[in-house]
Amino acid sequence: MGPLAAMLSALVVTDVGVTVSRYKRNGAMWLVASLFFLTAYIFAAVAGAIYLSAVYTPVLATIILGAVSLVIGLVIVGIMYALNARDQRIAADKRRRSQAQTTFAIATALTLFRRQPLLAAGLAVGAGTILGLMRKSGDKDHG
C-alpha cells in the first residue's frame, strides 16, 4: 500500500503544480491583454472626444463622453447586482433542498427506528450516503 500511496500523492502534487502554473500563465496573459484593452479604450475615448469637439464645443463633447461612461458603468453595476442576487437565490434554494432532504431522512429513520431498530439503522446509513452523493454531484453541476 505504501508505494501506491506514494505514487498517487506524487500524481496529485504534479497535477496541482501544473494547475497552479497554468493559472499563473493565464493571469499574466490576462494582465497583458487588459493593458491593451485599456489602451484601446483610452484611444477610442480620445478619438470620440476629437470627433465630438468638431461637431460640438470641446466642453460639451467632454460632458457627453463622461455621461456615456457613467451610463455604461451604471449598467455594469446593475448587471453585477442582478447576477449576485441570482446566485444568492440559487444558494438559498440549495440550502432549502438540503434541509428538506435531511428532515425527510431523519423523519423516515425515526419512524422506522420505533418499529424495527436494526433495519432503521441500516436505512439511515444508506440514506445518508445517498444524500451525501447527491449533494456532491449537484454542487459540481452549478459550481
C-alpha positions in Angstrom: 0.0 0.0 0.0 2.9 2.3 0.6 4.2 2.6 -3.0 0.7 3.0 -4.3 0.0 5.9 -1.8 3.4 7.5 -2.8 2.6 7.2 -6.5 -0.9 8.7 -6.0 0.4 11.6 -3.9 3.1 12.3 -6.5 0.4 12.4 -9.2 -1.8 14.8 -7.1 1.2 17.1 -6.5 2.1 17.1 -10.2 -1.5 17.9 -11.2 -1.6 20.8 -8.6 1.7 22.1 -9.8 0.5 22.1 -13.5 -2.7 23.7 -12.5 -1.0 26.5 -10.5 1.4 27.2 -13.3 -1.5 27.3 -15.8 -3.3 29.8 -13.6 -0.2 32.0 -13.3 0.3 31.9 -17.0 -3.3 32.8 -17.7 -3.2 35.5 -15.1 -0.2 37.1 -16.7 -1.7 36.9 -20.2 -5.0 38.4 -18.9 -2.9 41.2 -17.4 -1.2 42.0 -20.7 -4.5 41.7 -22.6 -6.2 44.1 -20.1 -3.4 46.6 -20.6 -4.0 46.6 -24.3 -7.8 46.8 -23.8 -7.3 49.8 -21.6 -5.0 51.4 -24.2 -7.6 50.8 -26.9 -10.3 52.3 -24.6 -8.3 55.4 -24.0 -7.6 55.9 -27.7 -11.3 55.4 -28.5 -12.2 57.9 -25.9 -9.7 60.4 -27.3 -10.9 59.8 -30.8 -14.5 60.3 -29.7 -13.6 63.5 -27.9 -11.9 64.8 -31.0 -14.8 63.9 -33.3 -17.4 65.3 -30.9 -15.4 68.5 -30.4 -15.5 69.0 -34.2 -19.3 68.8 -34.0 -19.9 70.4 -30.6 -17.9 72.5 -28.3 -15.0 70.8 -26.6 -16.7 71.2 -23.1 -19.9 69.7 -24.4 -18.0 66.8 -26.1 -16.3 66.1 -22.8 -19.6 66.1 -20.9 -21.2 63.8 -23.5 -18.3 61.3 -23.2 -18.5 61.5 -19.4 -22.2 60.9 -19.4 -21.9 57.9 -21.7 -19.2 56.4 -19.5 -21.3 56.9 -16.4 -24.3 55.2 -18.0 -22.2 52.3 -19.1 -20.8 52.0 -15.6 -24.2 52.0 -14.0 -25.4 49.3 -16.5 -22.5 47.1 -15.5 -23.2 47.7 -11.8 -26.8 46.8 -12.4 -25.8 43.6 -14.2 -23.5 42.6 -11.3 -26.2 43.3 -8.8 -28.7 41.1 -10.7 -26.1 38.2 -11.0 -25.3 38.4 -7.3 -29.0 38.3 -6.4 -29.5 35.3 -8.7 -26.5 33.5 -7.1 -28.0 34.2 -3.6 -31.3 32.8 -4.7 -29.7 29.6 -6.1 -27.7 29.2 -2.8 -30.8 29.6 -0.7 -32.7 27.1 -2.9 -29.9 24.6 -2.4 -29.9 25.1 1.3 -33.7 24.6 1.4 -33.5 21.4 -0.7 -30.7 20.1 1.5 -32.6 20.8 4.7 -35.8 19.2 3.3 -33.8 16.1 2.3 -32.2 15.9 5.8 -35.6 16.4 7.5 -37.1 13.6 5.4 -34.2 11.3 6.2 -34.5 12.0 9.9 -38.3 11.5 9.9 -38.0 8.2 8.0 -35.3 7.0 10.3 -37.2 7.9 13.4 -40.4 6.2 12.1 -38.5 3.0 11.2 -36.4 3.1 14.4 -39.6 2.8 16.5 -40.8 -0.2 14.6 -37.6 -2.0 13.5 -34.4 -0.6 15.1 -31.9 -2.7 13.1 -33.5 -2.0 9.8 -33.7 1.6 10.6 -30.0 1.9 11.4 -29.1 0.3 8.1 -31.5 2.5 6.1 -30.3 5.7 7.9 -26.7 4.9 6.9 -27.8 4.2 3.3 -29.9 7.3 3.1 -27.1 9.5 4.5 -24.7 8.1 1.9 -27.2 8.7 -0.9 -27.9 12.2 0.2 -24.2 12.9 0.5 -23.5 11.7 -3.0 -26.5 13.7 -4.4 -25.2 16.9 -2.8 -21.7 16.4 -4.2 -22.9 15.7 -7.7 -25.3 18.7 -7.6 -22.5 21.0 -6.5 -20.4 20.1 -9.5 -23.2 21.0 -11.9 -23.8 24.5 -10.5 -20.3 25.4 -9.2 
